């Protein structure tokens, strides 16, 4: 599995093709959309619920998070991306 930095660099270099993400006023970068979705999912997990098809282990590996619980990872994620 590739990490977030590898994917972001691959998209910038053109070695990885990312889908277009459209919203009402135009287009948004795929990595920004992905960050928003993963922040949402981590927030749900931090409150004690589960997300279908999303595993905390996968998010931890993708972003390099070190926390034990979803709540720890959520705070680390927010600090990492200044959200």
Residue, then its C-alpha position, 0 to 999 in steps of 0.5 A: x500500500x502506498x502512503x499519502x506522500x507517495x500518492x501526492x507526489x505521484x499525482x504531481x509527477x503524473x505517474x499516478x492518475x487521480x480521478x477528477x472530483x467535481x463540485x458545484x463551482x468547479x474542480x477540487x484536487x483529489x488529495x484534498x477531497x481524500x483528506x476531507x473524507x478521511x477526516x470525516x471517517x476518523x471523526x466518526x471512529x473517534x466518537x465510537x462508531x464504525x465506518x463500513x469499508x474503512x479500517x483504522x489500521x489502513x488509515x494509520x498505515x496510509x498517513x503514518x499515524x501512531x496513536x493507539x485509538x481512533x481518538x488519538x489518531x484523529x487528534x494526530x491527524x488534525x495536528x498533522x494537517x492543521x485542520 
